[in-house]
Amino acid sequence: MWNLIQNEWEKIPQSLRTFIEIGVVLVFNSWLLDHWNLSGTLPYKYLGKFDLREISYNLGMTAIYVSLGIIVLRLIISFPQVVSNYKNKYPTKNIGKTFELVWFNGKLMLFEHKKKLYYHVYPWETAQDLDFISYGTHVEDHFPNPNNVKVKLDSGKMLDTSEYKNGGSINTTV
C-alpha cells in the first residue's frame, strides 16, 4: 500500500508537491500553537492584530486546496489528449494491419505487431472511448496463460500469443 501511495505521490509535479507540503506544515503549525501552549495565556498575534493560528491554518488549507484543484484541473484538461493520442496510435482502420484485438472471456487484449507487445485494455469505458467495442476476435480462453497459445483470428490469420511480451495496460479513465 505504501508503494502505491509513494508512486502516486511521485507522479505529482514537484512544484505542486512542495505547495502541498507547505500547506501541511502550516496546518500542523496552527495545531501545534493551539494545542501545545502550556501557559495558556499568550494569544499569538501577528502585527498585534491578527491571530497567527488562524492565518497559519487558513494559508495552509488554501495551499492544499489550490494544489488539489490544479491537479484535478490538469487531469480534466489532459483527458481528451490522452484519448486522442490512443485513437491516433490505434485507429480502428489499422486492426489486422498494425495491431490485433482479441477478447479473452470478456478481457480485451491489444496485440501490437511492430513491438511484439500486448496491452490489457481496461476498463470497459476505455474500450468505448477508443471505439474497440464492436471489433476483435472473441476467444473462450484465459489470458495471459491460454490453453492454446495460437489464436485463430476472424481474418483467418493465426496469432501466436507466446511471441508477445506484456506492455502494460491502456486506460483512459481519469
Backbone torsions as a table, in degrees:
resi	resn	phi	psi	omega
1	MET	NA	-41.4	-178.8
2	TRP	-64.0	-37.6	178.5
3	ASN	-62.9	-39.3	177.7
4	LEU	-61.9	-46.4	179.3
5	ILE	-62.8	-43.0	-179.0
6	GLN	-65.5	-41.3	179.3
7	ASN	-64.8	-42.2	178.6
8	GLU	-66.8	-37.9	179.0
9	TRP	-62.8	-38.6	-179.0
10	GLU	-71.4	-19.0	177.7
11	LYS	-75.5	-19.9	179.1
12	ILE	-75.2	134.7	179.0
13	PRO	-56.8	146.2	-175.2
14	GLN	-57.4	-38.8	-178.6
15	SER	-63.2	-40.5	178.7
16	LEU	-72.8	-35.3	176.0
17	ARG	-61.4	-42.4	178.7
18	THR	-63.7	-41.0	179.0
19	PHE	-62.4	-41.2	177.3
20	ILE	-66.0	-43.0	179.2
21	GLU	-62.3	-40.8	177.3
22	ILE	-62.3	-42.9	178.4
23	GLY	-61.3	-42.4	179.2
24	VAL	-64.6	-41.8	178.5
25	VAL	-63.3	-41.6	179.5
26	LEU	-65.8	-40.7	177.6
27	VAL	-65.8	-42.2	177.8
28	PHE	-63.4	-38.6	178.3
29	ASN	-61.5	-42.7	179.6
30	SER	-66.4	-38.1	176.8
31	TRP	-65.2	-42.5	180.0
32	LEU	-62.0	-45.3	179.4
33	LEU	-65.7	-34.0	-176.7
34	ASP	-77.2	-38.9	-171.8
35	HIS	-99.8	-19.0	-175.3
36	TRP	-112.9	23.5	174.4
37	ASN	-81.4	101.5	-173.8
38	LEU	-70.9	-35.1	-178.7
39	SER	-75.1	-31.7	177.7
40	GLY	71.7	2.3	-175.9
41	THR	-106.4	-21.2	-170.1
42	LEU	-89.7	109.0	172.2
43	PRO	-79.5	133.1	-179.4
44	TYR	-85.1	110.7	-177.6
45	LYS	-115.3	142.5	174.6
46	TYR	-106.8	124.4	-175.1
47	LEU	58.1	26.7	177.7
48	GLY	71.1	4.1	-173.3
49	LYS	-126.2	-44.9	-172.1
50	PHE	-100.4	140.6	179.1
51	ASP	-75.4	120.8	-176.0
52	LEU	-63.9	-32.0	179.4
53	ARG	-65.1	-43.3	179.4
54	GLU	-66.4	-43.2	179.6
55	ILE	-61.5	-45.7	-178.9
56	SER	-62.3	-46.4	-179.7
57	TYR	-63.8	-46.6	-177.9
58	ASN	-64.6	-42.4	178.0
59	LEU	-66.2	-39.7	179.2
60	GLY	-63.5	-47.8	179.7
61	MET	-66.0	-36.6	176.9
62	THR	-62.4	-43.7	179.0
63	ALA	-61.5	-43.3	-179.5
64	ILE	-66.0	-47.7	-178.3
65	TYR	-65.5	-39.3	178.2
66	VAL	-64.2	-42.7	179.0
67	SER	-62.1	-47.5	179.1
68	LEU	-64.5	-36.9	176.7
69	GLY	-63.3	-41.7	178.3
70	ILE	-64.9	-40.5	179.2
71	ILE	-62.3	-47.2	180.0
72	VAL	-63.9	-42.3	179.1
73	LEU	-61.7	-42.6	178.3
74	ARG	-63.8	-38.3	177.5
75	LEU	-64.6	-42.8	179.8
76	ILE	-65.2	-41.0	-179.8
77	ILE	-69.0	-37.4	-175.7
78	SER	-81.8	-14.2	-177.8
79	PHE	-57.3	-50.4	179.0
80	PRO	-60.8	-32.5	179.2
81	GLN	-67.6	-40.3	178.4
82	VAL	-62.2	-46.6	-179.5
83	VAL	-63.6	-44.7	-178.6
84	SER	-67.6	-33.2	176.6
85	ASN	-63.1	-44.6	178.0
86	TYR	-68.1	-36.7	178.6
87	LYS	-66.5	-34.4	177.3
88	ASN	-73.8	-36.1	-178.4
89	LYS	-75.5	-37.0	-177.5
90	TYR	-126.0	68.1	177.5
91	PRO	-71.9	147.5	-176.7
92	THR	-64.0	-21.9	178.7
93	LYS	-69.7	-17.3	-179.6
94	ASN	-95.4	6.3	176.6
95	ILE	-65.2	127.2	-176.9
96	GLY	94.6	-16.3	178.7
97	LYS	-102.4	-61.6	-177.5
98	THR	-103.9	-19.0	178.6
99	PHE	-154.7	162.5	178.3
100	GLU	-124.6	148.7	173.8
101	LEU	-113.2	126.6	179.2
102	VAL	-131.6	129.1	177.0
103	TRP	-97.2	114.4	175.3
104	PHE	-101.2	99.9	-178.1
105	ASN	49.2	45.5	177.8
106	GLY	88.1	-3.3	179.1
107	LYS	-99.1	114.6	-175.2
108	LEU	-84.8	125.4	177.4
109	MET	-120.2	136.4	177.3
110	LEU	-108.5	122.4	179.2
111	PHE	-105.4	115.1	-179.3
112	GLU	-94.0	120.5	-174.0
113	HIS	-69.5	-41.2	-172.9
114	LYS	-64.6	-49.6	-177.1
115	LYS	-90.3	-7.8	-176.5
116	LYS	56.3	47.8	178.0
117	LEU	-122.5	150.7	172.0
118	TYR	-118.1	148.0	-178.4
119	TYR	-127.8	140.2	173.8
120	HIS	-89.0	119.6	179.7
121	VAL	-94.2	109.7	-179.7
122	TYR	-149.1	161.5	-11.9
123	PRO	-74.4	-168.0	-178.6
124	TRP	-55.2	-37.4	-178.5
125	GLU	-61.7	-32.7	177.6
126	THR	-65.2	-44.2	177.2
127	ALA	-62.2	-36.2	176.6
128	GLN	-67.7	-44.3	179.9
129	ASP	-58.7	-37.2	-176.9
130	LEU	-93.3	5.7	178.7
131	ASP	60.4	36.5	-179.7
132	PHE	-94.7	-2.9	-170.6
133	ILE	-59.8	-45.0	-174.2
134	SER	-93.2	11.4	-178.8
135	TYR	-116.5	162.7	173.8
136	GLY	106.2	164.8	179.3
137	THR	-97.9	131.1	179.0
138	HIS	-93.8	126.2	-177.6
139	VAL	-126.1	132.9	176.5
140	GLU	-88.5	75.6	-178.7
141	ASP	-154.7	171.6	179.6
142	HIS	-106.6	152.6	178.5
143	PHE	-136.8	139.0	20.9
144	PRO	-91.5	4.0	178.8
145	ASN	-117.1	73.4	-178.0
146	PRO	-74.6	155.6	175.1
147	ASN	-66.7	-36.7	178.9
148	ASN	-121.5	116.6	-176.8
149	VAL	-73.8	-19.4	178.1
150	LYS	-97.2	122.9	-177.6
151	VAL	-110.7	127.8	175.8
152	LYS	-85.0	120.1	-177.9
153	LEU	-83.8	163.6	178.7
154	ASP	-62.2	-26.3	-179.7
155	SER	-77.5	-7.5	-179.9
156	GLY	100.2	-14.8	178.9
157	LYS	-76.1	161.4	175.1
158	MET	-106.4	137.5	178.5
159	LEU	-115.7	117.7	177.9
160	ASP	-90.7	104.6	-175.6
161	THR	-70.5	-18.7	-179.4
162	SER	-71.7	-17.3	178.9
163	GLU	-78.4	-14.2	-173.6
164	TYR	-101.0	144.9	177.2
165	LYS	-108.8	158.8	-178.3
166	ASN	-67.9	123.5	177.5
167	GLY	-103.5	0.7	-179.7
168	GLY	105.0	-137.8	-176.4
169	SER	-139.2	161.1	173.7
170	ILE	-116.3	119.0	-175.6
171	ASN	-141.4	120.4	-179.2
172	THR	-103.7	2.0	-178.6
173	THR	-76.6	145.9	-178.9
174	VAL	-92.6	NA	NA
